[in-house]
Amino acid sequence: MSEPKSKQDETTSRERALIAARAADEKKATDIMVQEVRDLIGVTDYFVIATAANNRQVEAIVDEIEEAERVQGHCKPLHREGTQDGTWSLLDYGDIVVHVFQPETREYYRLEALWNDAPVIDLAKEAGLTELEYSDRIAKLLGKA
């Protein structure tokens, strides 16, 4: 007799990445992007990267994503970490990793540029997010400038 599947097994990593992107948008994150990195780094399937205006918004976005993943994706993070000053926070779900940065920290690390060969998901088409706000650098990277 086979083991019953968990609810997390029923949602794909792509679907959970989109859940995270929508949750970030709910809390007014900017520069939201989802990169499919599985073929490049092998330890996770997707990076979800978003920008928050200040440390309170970083925390609010991360909390919203964690709740949305629990309710809709039926999963909890394996690990949650961040800087003490609130300029960056990370949620690690194994198959997706969420990064929420303040603008200066995102500019410093430029994660999306490190993995610029990774396909980027069209969030308007796949997540229904049509009113996303992008900085000039990210808009150019996404070909939206």
C-alpha positions as CSV (number, residue, x, y, z in Angstrom):
1,M,0.0,0.0,0.0
2,S,1.4,3.4,-0.9
3,E,1.9,6.2,1.5
4,P,-0.7,9.0,1.3
5,K,0.7,12.2,-0.2
6,S,1.0,15.3,1.9
7,K,-0.9,18.4,0.8
8,Q,2.5,20.1,0.1
9,D,3.1,17.3,-2.5
10,E,-0.1,18.4,-4.2
11,T,1.2,21.9,-4.9
12,T,4.2,22.2,-7.1
13,S,7.2,24.4,-6.3
14,R,6.1,26.7,-9.2
15,E,2.7,27.1,-7.7
16,R,4.2,27.9,-4.3
17,A,6.6,30.4,-5.9
18,L,3.5,32.2,-7.4
19,I,1.8,32.1,-4.0
20,A,4.8,33.9,-2.5
21,A,4.8,36.5,-5.3
22,R,1.1,37.2,-4.8
23,A,1.6,37.5,-1.0
24,A,4.5,39.9,-1.5
25,D,2.3,42.0,-3.8
26,E,-0.5,42.0,-1.2
27,K,1.9,43.8,1.1
28,K,3.0,46.3,-1.6
29,A,6.4,44.8,-2.4
30,T,8.1,46.2,-5.5
31,D,10.6,44.6,-8.0
32,I,8.9,41.2,-7.4
33,M,10.4,38.5,-9.6
34,V,10.5,34.7,-9.7
35,Q,13.5,33.0,-11.2
36,E,13.6,29.3,-12.1
37,V,17.1,28.3,-10.9
38,R,16.8,24.5,-10.6
39,D,19.0,23.9,-13.6
40,L,21.7,26.3,-12.5
41,I,22.1,25.7,-8.8
42,G,20.5,22.3,-8.1
43,V,19.6,23.0,-4.5
44,T,16.3,24.8,-5.0
45,D,13.8,25.2,-7.9
46,Y,12.8,28.9,-7.6
47,F,14.1,32.2,-6.1
48,V,11.4,34.7,-5.3
49,I,12.9,38.1,-4.8
50,A,11.1,41.2,-3.7
51,T,11.9,44.7,-2.4
52,A,10.5,46.4,0.7
53,A,10.7,50.1,1.6
54,N,11.8,49.6,5.2
55,N,12.4,47.0,7.9
56,R,8.8,47.0,9.0
57,Q,7.7,46.3,5.5
58,V,10.3,43.5,5.1
59,E,8.8,41.8,8.2
60,A,5.2,42.4,7.0
61,I,6.0,40.9,3.6
62,V,7.8,37.8,5.1
63,D,4.9,37.2,7.5
64,E,2.3,37.5,4.7
65,I,4.3,35.0,2.5
66,E,4.7,32.6,5.4
67,E,0.9,32.7,6.2
68,A,0.0,32.3,2.5
69,E,2.3,29.4,2.1
70,R,0.9,27.7,5.2
71,V,-2.8,28.2,4.1
72,Q,-2.5,27.8,0.3
73,G,0.7,25.9,-0.2
74,H,0.3,23.7,2.9
75,C,3.9,24.1,3.9
76,K,6.1,25.8,6.5
77,P,9.6,27.2,6.0
78,L,12.5,24.9,6.8
79,H,14.4,28.0,7.8
80,R,13.8,31.7,8.3
81,E,16.6,34.2,8.7
82,G,17.6,37.8,8.2
83,T,19.8,40.6,9.2
84,Q,19.3,42.2,12.6
85,D,18.8,45.6,11.1
86,G,15.9,44.3,8.9
87,T,17.4,45.1,5.5
88,W,17.0,41.5,4.3
89,S,15.0,38.4,5.2
90,L,14.9,34.9,3.8
91,L,12.4,32.1,3.9
92,D,13.7,28.7,2.8
93,Y,11.1,26.1,1.8
94,G,13.6,23.7,0.2
95,D,12.2,23.9,-3.3
96,I,11.7,27.7,-3.2
97,V,13.7,30.3,-1.4
98,V,12.2,33.8,-0.8
99,H,14.4,36.9,-0.4
100,V,13.0,40.2,0.7
101,F,15.4,43.1,0.6
102,Q,15.4,46.8,1.3
103,P,16.5,48.7,-1.9
104,E,20.1,49.3,-0.9
105,T,20.7,45.7,0.2
106,R,19.1,44.4,-3.0
107,E,21.3,46.6,-5.0
108,Y,24.4,45.5,-3.1
109,Y,23.7,41.7,-3.5
110,R,22.0,41.8,-7.0
111,L,20.9,38.1,-6.7
112,E,18.8,38.3,-9.8
113,A,21.9,39.3,-11.8
114,L,24.0,36.4,-10.3
115,W,21.5,34.0,-11.9
116,N,20.7,36.1,-15.0
117,D,20.7,32.9,-17.1
118,A,17.7,31.6,-15.1
119,P,14.3,31.9,-16.8
120,V,12.0,34.5,-15.2
121,I,8.3,33.7,-14.7
122,D,5.9,36.1,-16.3
123,L,4.0,37.2,-13.2
124,A,1.2,39.0,-15.2
125,K,0.5,35.8,-17.1
126,E,0.9,33.2,-14.5
127,A,0.0,35.0,-11.2
128,G,-2.4,37.6,-12.5
129,L,-0.1,40.4,-11.2
130,T,-0.5,43.2,-13.7
131,E,0.1,46.3,-11.6
132,L,3.7,45.5,-10.4
133,E,6.1,48.3,-9.7
134,Y,9.7,48.0,-10.9
135,S,12.8,50.1,-10.4
136,D,14.7,51.1,-13.5
137,R,17.4,48.4,-13.0
138,I,14.9,45.6,-12.5
139,A,12.6,46.8,-15.3
140,K,15.6,46.8,-17.7
141,L,16.6,43.3,-16.5
142,L,13.1,42.1,-17.2
143,G,12.9,43.8,-20.6
144,K,10.1,46.1,-19.3
145,A,12.0,49.4,-19.6
